[in-house]
């Protein structure tokens, strides 16, 4: 087994997760997308813990999580980052929903719909594409602007290789992507309340 295979998190597919939920032994479902993405659609019973907040407050959140946790994002990339973060503070039995919310929806599993908003990956494509387009067009008049387009291209390359996205993290902090319940105290309160219900 190669090192890259041992670094991969444990996964559960949409069918397997649905069976766990239906059996009455549902794991804790943490959706690490932005609050705007979560409000658009999410798995009923899941908790929104945005990735940036999870990374910043992992020790505090760890104290309020059960042993059995499934991490969810749009496609699996952010959930994998969350898994690495929580595994680093000693949380066992972490799983990532294979294919994310897209796979869940494709399996016609139950979903709670809200007000449609652009997901973070679409916002990144819009902003990066717009900067490149304006830079290339502007380089006709100011040749140095071509380097801005090159810098964006390099950033996207690094994002693909490292499976992270600095632009996405910045966009995730904008008011459009944040919600009223996106603070540590609210999230910890929800997790604490649900732990009491399970006990």
Residue pairs with C-beta under 8 A, 6 or more apart in sequence:
9 79
9 80
9 83
9 84
9 87
9 94
9 95
9 96
10 93
10 94
10 95
10 96
11 76
11 95
11 96
11 97
11 98
12 20
12 70
12 95
12 96
12 97
12 98
13 97
13 98
13 99
13 103
14 97
14 98
14 99
14 103
14 104
14 106
14 107
14 109
15 107
17 27
17 70
17 97
17 104
17 109
18 107
18 109
18 110
20 26
20 27
21 45
26 45
27 66
27 68
27 69
27 70
27 93
27 95
28 47
28 65
28 66
28 68
28 69
28 70
28 191
28 194
29 43
29 45
29 46
29 47
29 69
29 70
29 72
30 46
30 47
30 49
30 54
30 65
30 69
30 70
30 71
30 72
30 82
31 38
31 42
31 43
31 46
31 47
31 48
31 49
31 72
31 73
31 101
32 49
32 50
32 51
32 54
32 71
32 72
32 73
32 78
32 79
32 81
32 82
33 48
33 50
33 51
33 72
33 73
33 74
33 78
33 101
33 119
33 120
34 50
34 120
34 172
34 177
34 178
35 48
35 50
35 177
35 178
35 179
35 181
35 182
36 117
36 118
36 176
36 177
36 178
36 179
37 74
37 117
37 119
37 120
37 177
38 46
38 48
38 179
39 114
39 115
39 117
39 179
40 113
40 114
40 115
40 116
40 117
40 119
41 101
41 105
41 111
41 112
41 113
41 114
42 48
42 72
42 101
42 111
42 112
42 114
43 72
43 101
43 104
43 109
43 110
43 111
43 112
44 110
44 111
44 112
46 72
47 187
47 190
47 191
47 194
48 179
48 181
48 182
48 187
49 61
49 82
49 187
50 172
50 182
51 73
51 78
51 81
51 82
51 169
51 172
52 169
52 172
52 173
53 182
53 183
53 184
53 187
54 61
54 82
54 85
54 86
55 81
55 82
55 85
57 184
58 85
58 86
58 88
58 89
59 89
60 184
60 188
61 86
61 187
61 188
61 191
62 86
62 89
62 90
62 91
64 188
64 191
64 192
64 195
65 86
65 91
65 191
66 195
66 198
67 91
67 92
67 93
68 93
69 86
69 91
69 93
69 94
69 95
70 94
70 95
70 96
70 97
71 79
71 80
71 82
71 83
71 86
71 94
71 95
71 96
71 97
72 79
72 96
72 97
72 100
72 101
72 104
73 79
73 82
73 97
73 100
73 101
74 100
74 101
74 102
74 119
74 120
74 121
75 99
75 100
75 101
75 102
75 121
76 96
76 97
76 98
76 99
76 100
77 163
79 96
79 97
79 100
80 96
80 163
81 163
81 164
83 94
83 95
83 96
86 94
87 94
97 103
97 104
99 106
101 111
104 111
105 111
117 176
118 126
120 168
120 171
120 172
120 177
121 168
123 168
123 171
123 177
124 165
124 167
124 168
124 171
127 167
127 171
128 152
128 155
128 156
128 167
131 148
131 149
131 152
132 149
132 152
132 153
135 145
135 146
135 148
135 149
135 152
136 145
136 146
136 149
138 145
139 145
139 146
139 149
155 166
155 167
159 165
159 166
159 167
159 168
171 177
181 187
181 190
